[in-house]
Amino acid sequence: MSDKVFKLQLLTEEVVRNPALKSSAFLLFAKLCELYGRCKSELLEVNHTALKNYLSVSDNRSLKLIFNNMYENKLILNEIKSFPKKKALQVHINKEMTTLHSKNYFTQVDIRLLDKRIVDQIGSVGVRLIYYYESRINRLELYKDRCYASISTISQETGISKNTIMKYNEILKKNKLIRIKKHKLEHAGWEKDGNMIDYVQYANHTYVKLENITKLIGDSDT
């Protein structure tokens, strides 16, 4: 049996760190990129009822808002105004926003992160955060095997609120997909009114445990 890991590549600035892109739209676009990678056709046919189930969306209006968010961010080229009743929904993916056609920087993660069983446990926000942390990590360089970004920076670059980031960090830690180490910065300070004010500053170091993706799928089978 092959041990090859298939990874889904998403553009870093245009998708992963796009603060105008909602996490639910991020997840849906990731699934469309997965489909596009298989069929190589820009015009994708999807079952919108199955997508609602995958995204845990209960009504068509909410799903349409997700599609509209992708359309507003130029990830798809056709605006979805309604859903067909008896045939597949056609979605025109913008190939220039995929790594098959763009040479811009990308972030890649084991495609099994998009497994429904994992999505049900960590949500679209959890998936988005894993991609974000990976976008800040370079495993080929010493001391760059972790993400140094602060909660404020993550919020600014993803559009996710600070409270939501902290909430989903706990979910990701519980599922052993990340490990966070609080790092103490010594002797930080600034000049104010002629006096040096010393303070202690903490910064999180976030490590992504990609090897636990398959373990998480296995645990959900038991």
Wavefront OBJ file of the C-alpha trace (Angstrom):
o trace
v 0.000 0.000 0.000
v 1.358 3.435 -0.949
v 2.318 5.872 1.810
v 2.105 8.839 -0.536
v 0.260 11.783 0.988
v -1.846 13.858 -1.368
v -1.881 17.532 -0.464
v -4.335 20.225 -1.472
v -2.646 23.479 -2.434
v -4.429 26.805 -1.906
v -3.109 30.256 -2.776
v -1.766 31.897 0.361
v -2.611 35.587 0.001
v -5.658 35.249 -2.219
v -7.347 32.492 -0.227
v -5.721 31.415 3.044
v -4.963 34.937 4.314
v -7.854 36.740 2.652
v -9.744 38.508 5.497
v -12.778 39.123 3.262
v -13.258 35.393 2.744
v -15.488 33.697 5.316
v -14.264 30.393 6.722
v -17.291 28.534 5.345
v -16.525 29.925 1.871
v -12.872 28.980 2.367
v -13.864 25.377 3.075
v -16.256 25.207 0.130
v -13.636 26.644 -2.219
v -11.153 24.057 -0.955
v -13.618 21.301 -1.881
v -14.149 22.853 -5.316
v -10.372 22.962 -5.820
v -10.218 19.291 -4.911
v -12.880 18.543 -7.532
v -11.182 20.777 -10.109
v -7.897 18.968 -9.555
v -9.590 15.674 -10.397
v -11.675 16.649 -13.423
v -9.609 19.608 -14.798
v -12.828 21.274 -16.005
v -13.510 24.877 -15.006
v -17.250 24.216 -15.109
v -17.958 22.027 -12.117
v -21.180 20.157 -11.469
v -22.041 19.744 -7.809
v -24.934 18.520 -5.707
v -25.959 21.489 -3.582
v -27.888 19.275 -1.150
v -24.748 17.239 -0.492
v -22.791 20.478 -0.012
v -25.259 21.655 2.625
v -24.706 18.421 4.495
v -20.925 18.706 4.174
v -20.918 22.307 5.426
v -23.570 21.604 8.097
v -25.767 24.276 6.516
v -29.497 23.819 7.038
v -31.033 26.040 4.350
v -30.482 27.226 0.798
v -30.246 30.887 1.795
v -27.183 30.240 3.964
v -25.548 28.193 1.229
v -26.212 30.959 -1.307
v -24.471 33.463 0.986
v -21.416 31.217 1.036
v -21.382 31.016 -2.752
v -21.838 34.787 -2.979
v -18.859 35.320 -0.711
v -16.738 33.245 -3.074
v -18.116 35.186 -6.036
v -17.343 38.537 -4.392
v -13.761 37.383 -3.867
v -13.457 36.251 -7.497
v -12.985 32.599 -6.590
v -15.900 31.606 -8.820
v -17.017 33.399 -11.961
v -20.771 32.835 -11.908
v -23.103 34.296 -9.318
v -25.372 31.674 -7.775
v -28.875 33.159 -7.624
v -30.874 29.951 -7.214
v -30.440 26.191 -6.951
v -31.795 23.696 -9.488
v -34.345 21.205 -8.210
v -33.638 18.169 -10.375
v -30.165 18.616 -11.801
v -26.634 19.413 -10.707
v -25.579 22.948 -9.861
v -22.990 24.355 -12.245
v -20.170 26.358 -10.672
v -17.550 28.105 -12.804
v -14.350 28.060 -10.768
v -11.840 30.826 -11.464
v -8.823 28.795 -12.564
v -6.543 31.814 -12.057
v -7.247 31.486 -8.333
v -5.957 27.913 -8.257
v -2.393 26.667 -8.032
v -2.776 24.823 -11.337
v -2.639 28.186 -13.133
v -1.197 30.710 -10.675
v 2.492 30.903 -9.790
v 1.859 32.836 -6.575
v 2.785 31.431 -3.184
v 0.629 28.573 -1.948
v 0.002 26.599 1.224
v -0.491 22.848 1.142
v -2.007 20.450 3.657
v -2.899 16.759 3.624
v -6.135 16.604 1.633
v -7.651 14.318 4.276
v -8.086 17.394 6.470
v -11.217 18.009 4.365
v -12.701 14.653 5.362
v -16.267 15.151 6.601
v -15.439 13.340 9.843
v -12.713 15.865 10.650
v -14.751 18.868 9.487
v -17.551 17.805 11.831
v -15.114 17.943 14.739
v -13.090 21.101 14.011
v -15.444 23.077 11.741
v -14.593 25.313 8.804
v -12.776 27.694 11.160
v -10.555 24.864 12.368
v -9.679 23.891 8.801
v -8.943 27.530 7.960
v -6.667 27.942 10.974
v -4.677 24.818 10.130
v -4.042 26.241 6.656
v -3.161 29.628 8.149
v -0.649 28.180 10.610
v 0.919 26.113 7.843
v 1.213 29.245 5.697
v 3.511 30.673 8.387
v 5.655 27.551 8.703
v 8.667 26.505 6.649
v 9.594 22.983 7.670
v 12.777 23.080 5.591
v 14.374 25.810 7.721
v 15.612 25.603 11.290
v 13.351 27.298 13.867
v 10.626 27.856 11.275
v 8.682 24.717 12.120
v 6.186 26.813 14.090
v 3.877 29.771 13.564
v 4.828 32.917 15.475
v 1.822 35.048 14.511
v -0.122 36.670 17.340
v -3.877 36.333 17.783
v -4.240 39.941 16.563
v -2.257 39.233 13.394
v -4.212 36.047 12.684
v -7.479 37.941 13.130
v -6.384 40.735 10.791
v -5.263 38.314 8.092
v -8.218 35.923 8.214
v -11.129 38.090 9.335
v -11.805 35.654 12.187
v -12.505 37.312 15.535
v -9.957 36.911 18.340
v -12.455 35.102 20.570
v -13.304 32.669 17.779
v -9.608 31.996 17.132
v -9.040 31.202 20.803
v -12.145 28.991 20.891
v -11.062 26.960 17.874
v -7.461 26.773 19.052
v -8.809 24.866 22.033
v -10.778 22.577 19.708
v -7.683 21.953 17.582
v -5.606 21.243 20.696
v -8.248 18.835 21.977
v -8.090 16.974 18.668
v -4.263 17.017 18.810
v -3.903 18.917 15.535
v -1.913 21.759 17.085
v 0.311 22.346 20.076
v 0.714 25.858 21.474
v 3.716 26.865 23.541
v 3.705 30.206 25.317
v 7.033 31.928 24.704
v 8.307 34.575 27.081
v 10.118 37.606 25.666
v 12.513 38.957 28.281
v 13.476 42.595 28.923
v 10.999 44.199 26.546
v 10.247 47.861 27.130
v 9.859 51.342 25.747
v 10.791 54.923 26.575
v 8.041 57.054 28.111
v 8.495 60.500 29.654
v 12.199 59.860 29.922
v 11.747 56.575 31.788
v 12.262 53.029 30.619
v 9.239 50.870 31.427
v 10.056 47.175 31.511
v 7.403 44.572 30.897
v 7.107 40.910 30.069
v 5.567 39.991 26.731
v 4.327 36.565 25.706
v 3.994 35.224 22.175
v 2.465 31.914 21.169
v 4.429 29.400 19.161
v 1.938 27.194 17.334
v 3.048 23.792 16.061
v 0.834 21.918 13.578
v 0.639 18.160 14.091
v -0.106 17.039 10.541
v 0.656 13.419 11.403
v -2.478 13.316 13.561
v -4.872 13.962 10.678
v -5.098 10.270 9.803
v -5.268 9.332 13.493
v -8.250 11.627 13.902
v -10.080 9.877 11.064
v -9.252 6.532 12.613
v -10.509 7.613 16.034
v -13.846 8.631 14.553
v -14.293 5.100 13.192
v -14.058 3.517 16.627
l 1 2 3 4 5 6 7 8 9 10 11 12 13 14 15 16 17 18 19 20 21 22 23 24 25 26 27 28 29 30 31 32 33 34 35 36 37 38 39 40 41 42 43 44 45 46 47 48 49 50 51 52 53 54 55 56 57 58 59 60 61 62 63 64 65 66 67 68 69 70 71 72 73 74 75 76 77 78 79 80 81 82 83 84 85 86 87 88 89 90 91 92 93 94 95 96 97 98 99 100 101 102 103 104 105 106 107 108 109 110 111 112 113 114 115 116 117 118 119 120 121 122 123 124 125 126 127 128 129 130 131 132 133 134 135 136 137 138 139 140 141 142 143 144 145 146 147 148 149 150 151 152 153 154 155 156 157 158 159 160 161 162 163 164 165 166 167 168 169 170 171 172 173 174 175 176 177 178 179 180 181 182 183 184 185 186 187 188 189 190 191 192 193 194 195 196 197 198 199 200 201 202 203 204 205 206 207 208 209 210 211 212 213 214 215 216 217 218 219 220 221 222
